[in-house]
Amino acid sequence: MPAPLAHLRVVDLTDLRGALAGRLLADLGADVVKVEPPRGDPGRLVPPFAGGVAAPDRSLPFLYRNANKRGAVLDLHDAGGWRRFCELCERADVLIENLGPEGERRHGLTPAEVHERHPHLVHVALADFGLTGPRAGWRLEALPAFAASGALHASGFRERPPCWLPGYAAHDCGAVFAVAGALAALLARARHGAGQTVEVSVQEAALNGMNPWSIPLADYARLYPMLPVSPPRNADGAYHVLETADGYVRVLPGAPRQWRAFVALLGNPDALEGEHWGVPLFRLMNGDVVRAVAKEALAGRARADVLAEGRRLGVPITPVNTPEEFVAEEQTRVRGYFQKTGFPHLGDAPFAPAPFNFSRTPAVLARPAPAPGAPGEGSFPPRAPGRPSGDGARRPALAGLCVIDLGCGVAIPETGTLLAELGAEVIKVESRANIDFLRRVTVEPDAVDRSWTFNDASRGQLSVALDLRTPRGRELVLALCAAADVVIENNRGDVVRKWGLDYEDVRRVRPDVVYVASQGFGRGGPLGEASAYGPLNSAFAGVTWLWNHPDAPYPAGSSLNHPDHIAAKLAAVAVLAALEHRRRTGEGQLIEMSQAEAAAYLIGEFYLEGPSTGRPAAQHGNAALYACPHGVYPSAGEDRWVAIAVVGDEAWERFADALGWPLEPALASLDGRLAARAALDRRVAEWTRARSAEEAAAALQAAGVSAVPVENGDDHRADPHLAARGAIVTVEHPEIGPERHSGNPIRLSLTPLAPPTAAPRLGADTADVLIRVLGLSRAQVARLAEDGVLT
């Protein structure tokens, strides 16, 4: 059986800042041709390099993000090269590019021109700030993109500059949304036969994919003034990184039973006694006490012993691994996550594949990235004419589909929210007896409809409250699954099996169901039934360790819930791919995804570094090997910063000119600037301190240098560019009133999105769904309530 997207043909014009989009489609089976100019993709010269040799076929970021693609070298400014490119597009299904909104780079490739020449083509335009708006012409390198997302301001220690997660995290969020939009457009094309433009702003995608909770918080602070409107950096926040005798662990005791287990792990200290410690918000506000008590309790204990006892007690706990330690973990090895490719220059270095396991459509075995200057490889056979279903209505792509959400927290509910925004009806099954733990993240513990985290993660869904402890409750949920196209869940261990709602149970009543099971560490292995949350998955995969200044007091990483938000969107991509497969074959399947492996997929080049260079991945703070100056610099104001990335010698000349500096021969090359990095950083900081972050960024962008203010929630809510693009949406919540959220970053030129709506109150839609979907009468629903089935 071929991979789910084996029938698709994709032309990829992106650089490293968008390359993951084509890689993700290729991992799902698509035939992706990467088009490079005759001089080659500049990403081929981005260090580190396999074997330590700077060569266009040894860049680890390039090799990782362009694996599974074929290559073509075409000069789009030459008549012959342009003709061949147009032939490729005529035979392709999808074109992906990140050329930006205007200028010579987009010559002949505006959305209108592409659609006129190739009306069947799904044209994905991935742009740093989108194609419109006041900042549309600004360029974002990886660090400034991270700053524009809000994730940078939330990361690191208060007394240090905000700390970057190395790699391409913000652009990768854009790539994931770009693929989701492309697959939605392809499903719509199957109905009406027309291609369209899919526009995705990297800034909006990264805000949505890494730090969306920063937006609604201000509207909840209106009701609860003790809440911070824009929380200050607080290292690991409520997700404590704790030191043991020989390493660090991370804990997240969210539920009451988990907190009690954590206190037991610490020896039941008197300092943590009292009912007030059972309130999550109280624990958050008194994290310094928890940390001090834990430091004393764990200091003399071996990490392995702490992990073993914590897991025995039921504490959500993981080691803070380095990338190499994640590769060596028993859970990783038993699940067989990494592939041994034998790629040139990489040998047996561990290669991270897409984090999906499809039960019917097999994984794609990794193939090397295209070799430098590989003319003649990139071609497609003639395209068969499409056979649209004849439904030309302008409906959302997933209109008419039903999704049952059995999940909790973020990683699966946000999958449901994205599917709802693409038009599906998403029914969340929950109850007071088994409440989604996010509903408890409130100022008032019993105000389960007033959690800003839940009300962001579960927007656009319906709520059906059924007690799954009762046979009748389980029977009704199974009946809902029988009426559904998609079922999604992320419950711990064998919970859904005990409910009788696992894939095999549902498949018996709905053979073509697409079913997603996404556990923290994945199914199977020694941790297959362990509790985990996003920050623990990051710690386990080595992300938390990387996300630090080398002189940080401890490897705190970030207080963000990464990878929860973007892992949810990766799961949605897998659902859309499976739906495309089902459309063609009538066949459903199980999709299994480990959230820790989702985190690993987004930093895959760092697992290659040690084995292929002889130097393990290291913590570099905001420094980079490929650019200097490259950092986060203080600006005028309290805790105000500007992120600057001077990439290339020409950018350095423009940068020096903008600052009024003379060009010094010793700094003309990157090697010279890297040797003088500390002195350069001090000089840049002197310049940035004298002006606001906005003034500094605008001056540098005007000079063609990538720079952006380090934005927080207040900045985003007041951002004129986001406002001009309608990127922050307002919905009316029955308990809260108007509340703002990060909107869907996907913009489709032909297919509408579903209008944004608020998250449901607990059980608000129970009667309607049971009557409309299952055909029960109102009297039957009333009897269910009397019998305690509805809670």
Buried (B, 14 or more C-beta within 10 A) or exposed (E): EEBBBBBBBBBBBBBBBBBBBBBBBBBBBBBBBBBBBEEBBBBBBBBBBBBEEEEBBBBBBBBBBBBBBBBBBBBBEEEEBBEBBBEBBBBBBBBBBBBBBEEEEBEEBBBEEBBEEBEBBBBBBBBBBBBBBBBBBBBBBBBBBBBBBBBBBBBBBEEBBBBBBBBBBBBBBBBBBBBBBBBBBBBBBBBBBBBBBBBBBBBBBBBBBBBBBBBBBBBBBEBBEEBEBBBEBBBBBBBBBBBBEEBBBBBBBBBBEBBBBBBBBBEEEEBBEEEEBEBBBEBBEBBEEBBEBBEEBBEEBEBEEBBEBBBEBBBBBBBBBBBBBBBEBEBBEBBEBBBEBEBEBBBEBBBBBBBBBBBBBEBBEBEBBBEBEBEEBBEBEEEEEEEEEEEEEEBBBBBEBBBBBBBBBBBBBBBBBBBBBBBBBBBBBBBEBBBBBBBBBBBEBEBBBBBBBBBBBBBBBBBBBBBBBBEBBBEBBBBBBBBBBBBBBBBBBEBBEEBBBBBEBBBEEBEEBBBBBBBBBBBBBEBBBBBBBBBBBBBBBBBBBBBBBEEBEBBBBBBBBBBBBBBBBBBBBBBBBBBBBBBEBEBBBBBBBBBBBBBBBBBBBBBBBBBBBEEEBEBBBBBBBBBBBBBBBBBBEEBBBBBBBBBEEEBBBBBBBBBEBEEEEEBBEBEBBBBBBEEBBEEBBEBBBEBBBBBBBBBBBEBBBBBBBBBBBBBBBEBEBBBBBEBBBBBEBEBBEEBBBBBBBBBBBBBBBBEBBBBBBBBBBBBEBBBEBBEBEEEEBEBBBEEEBBB
